[in-house]
Amino acid sequence: MKITPISYSNINFGYNKQLNNELKEALKTYPDREWANMLSSLNNQCNDVENKLEKISKNEVKKHNGKHSSKYYDYFDIFMGLKEMVVSFVSTTFENLHFADREYRHYEEEYKSLGSNPDDWRNDILDMIYAWTENVPKKVNPKSSEVANTSLQNASGGGSNVSQSDSKSSPDVKPQDIIPPLKKAVEDNSLLQTFVPSETTPKGFTDVAGMDSVKSELNNGILLAVKNPEQAKQDLQEYGRKTPKGLLLYGPPGCGKTYITQALAMEAGIPLYILDIGQLGSSFINKTSKNIKAAFDEAIKIANDSGKPCLLFMDEIDSLAFDRNSRTDNEDIKQVAALLQSIDLAKQANVFVIGATNKYNLLDPAIRRRFDSKIFVSIPDFEARKALLKKQLQGKSKAALLLSDESAIDSIAKQLNGFSNDSICKIVSNAALNALNRNRADISEQDFIKAIAETSEEKPDIKSYLAENNETKPKIGFSSK
């Protein structure tokens, strides 16, 4: 990139010092200290590299008539990468700072004061920060000498320009007054799917085989807060028992994590929204992070508009919330930061966040901490297998004799040990087909023995799904049908 000679005169270049001080104050009180320390360190490194870049740039303009060395470009590349991470992380962690908007205007003033040279590195900074801005009006072609400088009031059709210092010093302006509402594109093409009960979905906890202890835990947690908020409030005041606003279900696939979530929604009588993680992903820079924010904003808006709580379910949350220590890509790290901020905001609102994963140990530690309750959903125990077996055989007239034989049911349940709920449902279907192929005979234990011997279903290795730090209490699995 060609850098032409510029005059520095008496301009005070560099990052926005006042905004930087506000960020430091916000970081001092941020509850996630690990995240706050990392973000503070990253911001300090970014500022140090920018100061170094400015010093090198000034020296080379004076000594070499604007021709920069490879050392300059090395610092420039490092600075751009660091700055993008800082802008994205701060924007998702501290929305009330309006960090991207204010940084954009700050660098824009510097850029214009230098003559709006399209080859100046600040032009690249403006392009990068613009992706994270919310209230900056439509931007003119960044490679022209004209850059948008319209104030928020100009954008809405009236008033004179308001400076950065004026807008942030006004005590009457609240974040919700200037943060724009959800874009219509989000409303028309929602990233949330509404759970609609069907014949195969549970009507409540009575359709969940076994697991009385887990049902009791959910009854005394989320259900109590929804059905008897005054009692929940009293429990908090008298005993300090907090209502879990975040629930993480983890364990082997096919053990009913989605099913119990649906049962919980039906039992509570509140809407369940499912976050379509497949639609969140995008190859465009910042798009995935913004999709995450838009989806959570939509759920929060639904709860606020209705005045009633709702459930937000994220299956396979590990695909979004992987451990940041294992990733180096800026966009990957950015989307975890966006998810952290979104979960915090949802929990502060009337939204109960439920995550499900088969890969607990791959989750980012900060994400795990966002969930107040964590339940290991394992394969069903003997009693749960019996209940599931009977439930699956009910309604099949050719299973009447088998259902009346308790010893045969016990024997089959023992043979199904180690299989997930989903696998058991498939084995029951195959056993019924075996009876059908025997000249439409009654379903018998022999049909199950054959189905189990021929099944392609595998028994999961439970140890590989346990949390390494044993921070959660194992629970036996739920029925999935």
ChimeraX attribute file (.defattr): number of C-alpha atoms within 10 A of each C-alpha:
attribute: neighborCount
match mode: 1-to-1
recipient: residues
	/A:1	8
	/A:2	11
	/A:3	16
	/A:4	14
	/A:5	17
	/A:6	16
	/A:7	12
	/A:8	13
	/A:9	7
	/A:10	6
	/A:11	10
	/A:12	9
	/A:13	16
	/A:14	14
	/A:15	15
	/A:16	17
	/A:17	11
	/A:18	10
	/A:19	17
	/A:20	16
	/A:21	11
	/A:22	12
	/A:23	18
	/A:24	16
	/A:25	11
	/A:26	14
	/A:27	20
	/A:28	12
	/A:29	10
	/A:30	14
	/A:31	9
	/A:32	12
	/A:33	12
	/A:34	12
	/A:35	15
	/A:36	18
	/A:37	14
	/A:38	11
	/A:39	20
	/A:40	18
	/A:41	12
	/A:42	17
	/A:43	22
	/A:44	16
	/A:45	16
	/A:46	22
	/A:47	20
	/A:48	13
	/A:49	19
	/A:50	22
	/A:51	16
	/A:52	15
	/A:53	20
	/A:54	17
	/A:55	12
	/A:56	16
	/A:57	22
	/A:58	15
	/A:59	13
	/A:60	17
	/A:61	18
	/A:62	13
	/A:63	11
	/A:64	11
	/A:65	13
	/A:66	17
	/A:67	15
	/A:68	19
	/A:69	12
	/A:70	8
	/A:71	10
	/A:72	17
	/A:73	14
	/A:74	11
	/A:75	16
	/A:76	19
	/A:77	11
	/A:78	14
	/A:79	22
	/A:80	18
	/A:81	13
	/A:82	20
	/A:83	22
	/A:84	19
	/A:85	20
	/A:86	21
	/A:87	22
	/A:88	25
	/A:89	23
	/A:90	24
	/A:91	22
	/A:92	24
	/A:93	24
	/A:94	15
	/A:95	14
	/A:96	13
	/A:97	17
	/A:98	21
	/A:99	26
	/A:100	25
	/A:101	20
	/A:102	21
	/A:103	22
	/A:104	22
	/A:105	22
	/A:106	18
	/A:107	20
	/A:108	20
	/A:109	15
	/A:110	18
	/A:111	22
	/A:112	16
	/A:113	13
	/A:114	16
	/A:115	13
	/A:116	20
	/A:117	20
	/A:118	18
	/A:119	15
	/A:120	19
	/A:121	15
	/A:122	19
	/A:123	22
	/A:124	15
	/A:125	19
	/A:126	21
	/A:127	15
	/A:128	19
	/A:129	21
	/A:130	20
	/A:131	16
	/A:132	23
	/A:133	19
	/A:134	15
	/A:135	17
	/A:136	19
	/A:137	17
	/A:138	12
	/A:139	14
	/A:140	12
	/A:141	11
	/A:142	15
	/A:143	15
	/A:144	12
	/A:145	15
	/A:146	15
	/A:147	19
	/A:148	14
	/A:149	19
	/A:150	17
	/A:151	21
	/A:152	19
	/A:153	12
	/A:154	14
	/A:155	15
	/A:156	10
	/A:157	9
	/A:158	10
	/A:159	11
	/A:160	11
	/A:161	15
	/A:162	14
	/A:163	11
	/A:164	14
	/A:165	10
	/A:166	9
	/A:167	15
	/A:168	16
	/A:169	9
	/A:170	9
	/A:171	7
	/A:172	9
	/A:173	11
	/A:174	11
	/A:175	12
	/A:176	9
	/A:177	9
	/A:178	12
	/A:179	13
	/A:180	10
	/A:181	12
	/A:182	14
	/A:183	10
	/A:184	9
	/A:185	8
	/A:186	15
	/A:187	13
	/A:188	8
	/A:189	8
	/A:190	17
	/A:191	23
	/A:192	24
	/A:193	13
	/A:194	13
	/A:195	14
	/A:196	10
	/A:197	13
	/A:198	8
	/A:199	6
	/A:200	9
	/A:201	17
	/A:202	23
	/A:203	17
	/A:204	18
	/A:205	20
	/A:206	11
	/A:207	19
	/A:208	24
	/A:209	23
	/A:210	23
	/A:211	18
	/A:212	13
	/A:213	11
	/A:214	17
	/A:215	18
	/A:216	11
	/A:217	13
	/A:218	16
	/A:219	18
	/A:220	15
	/A:221	18
	/A:222	23
	/A:223	21
	/A:224	17
	/A:225	20
	/A:226	19
	/A:227	15
	/A:228	11
	/A:229	14
	/A:230	12
	/A:231	12
	/A:232	21
	/A:233	17
	/A:234	12
	/A:235	14
	/A:236	13
	/A:237	11
	/A:238	8
	/A:239	9
	/A:240	11
	/A:241	14
	/A:242	14
	/A:243	21
	/A:244	18
	/A:245	24
	/A:246	24
	/A:247	22
	/A:248	26
	/A:249	24
	/A:250	28
	/A:251	29
	/A:252	24
	/A:253	20
	/A:254	24
	/A:255	25
	/A:256	25
	/A:257	28
	/A:258	20
	/A:259	20
	/A:260	26
	/A:261	22
	/A:262	24
	/A:263	21
	/A:264	23
	/A:265	23
	/A:266	18
	/A:267	17
	/A:268	21
	/A:269	15
	/A:270	15
	/A:271	18
	/A:272	24
	/A:273	20
	/A:274	19
	/A:275	23
	/A:276	17
	/A:277	19
	/A:278	10
	/A:279	13
	/A:280	19
	/A:281	16
	/A:282	12
	/A:283	8
	/A:284	8
	/A:285	14
	/A:286	18
	/A:287	17
	/A:288	23
	/A:289	26
	/A:290	19
	/A:291	22
	/A:292	26
	/A:293	22
	/A:294	22
	/A:295	24
	/A:296	24
	/A:297	18
	/A:298	20
	/A:299	26
	/A:300	23
	/A:301	18
	/A:302	17
	/A:303	19
	/A:304	15
	/A:305	9
	/A:306	10
	/A:307	10
	/A:308	13
	/A:309	22
	/A:310	25
	/A:311	25
	/A:312	26
	/A:313	25
	/A:314	21
	/A:315	20
	/A:316	17
	/A:317	22
	/A:318	20
	/A:319	15
	/A:320	22
	/A:321	23
	/A:322	22
	/A:323	18
	/A:324	20
	/A:325	9
	/A:326	10
	/A:327	11
	/A:328	9
	/A:329	9
	/A:330	16
	/A:331	20
	/A:332	19
	/A:333	22
	/A:334	25
	/A:335	27
	/A:336	26
	/A:337	23
	/A:338	25
	/A:339	22
	/A:340	21
	/A:341	23
	/A:342	22
	/A:343	24
	/A:344	16
	/A:345	17
	/A:346	21
	/A:347	17
	/A:348	12
	/A:349	17
	/A:350	21
	/A:351	25
	/A:352	22
	/A:353	24
	/A:354	24
	/A:355	23
	/A:356	24
	/A:357	24
	/A:358	22
	/A:359	20
	/A:360	24
	/A:361	19
	/A:362	16
	/A:363	19
	/A:364	19
	/A:365	16
	/A:366	17
	/A:367	20
	/A:368	19
	/A:369	14
	/A:370	19
	/A:371	20
	/A:372	14
	/A:373	20
	/A:374	22
	/A:375	20
	/A:376	23
	/A:377	29
	/A:378	27
	/A:379	29
	/A:380	28
	/A:381	21
	/A:382	18
	/A:383	15
	/A:384	22
	/A:385	30
	/A:386	22
	/A:387	18
	/A:388	26
	/A:389	24
	/A:390	18
	/A:391	17
	/A:392	18
	/A:393	19
	/A:394	13
	/A:395	10
	/A:396	11
	/A:397	10
	/A:398	18
	/A:399	19
	/A:400	15
	/A:401	11
	/A:402	17
	/A:403	18
	/A:404	10
	/A:405	12
	/A:406	11
	/A:407	11
	/A:408	15
	/A:409	20
	/A:410	16
	/A:411	12
	/A:412	20
	/A:413	21
	/A:414	15
	/A:415	15
	/A:416	24
	/A:417	15
	/A:418	20
	/A:419	21
	/A:420	27
	/A:421	27
	/A:422	18
	/A:423	21
	/A:424	27
	/A:425	21
	/A:426	16
	/A:427	26
	/A:428	21
	/A:429	15
	/A:430	19
	/A:431	22
	/A:432	24
	/A:433	16
	/A:434	21
	/A:435	19
	/A:436	15
	/A:437	10
	/A:438	12
	/A:439	8
	/A:440	12
	/A:441	14
	/A:442	19
	/A:443	25
	/A:444	22
	/A:445	16
	/A:446	14
	/A:447	21
	/A:448	22
	/A:449	15
	/A:450	14
	/A:451	20
	/A:452	20
	/A:453	10
	/A:454	11
	/A:455	12
	/A:456	10
	/A:457	14
	/A:458	10
	/A:459	14
	/A:460	17
	/A:461	11
	/A:462	12
	/A:463	10
	/A:464	14
	/A:465	20
	/A:466	23
	/A:467	18
	/A:468	11
	/A:469	7
	/A:470	8
	/A:471	9
	/A:472	13
	/A:473	12
	/A:474	16
	/A:475	20
	/A:476	20
	/A:477	29
	/A:478	30
	/A:479	30
	/A:480	24
	/A:481	19
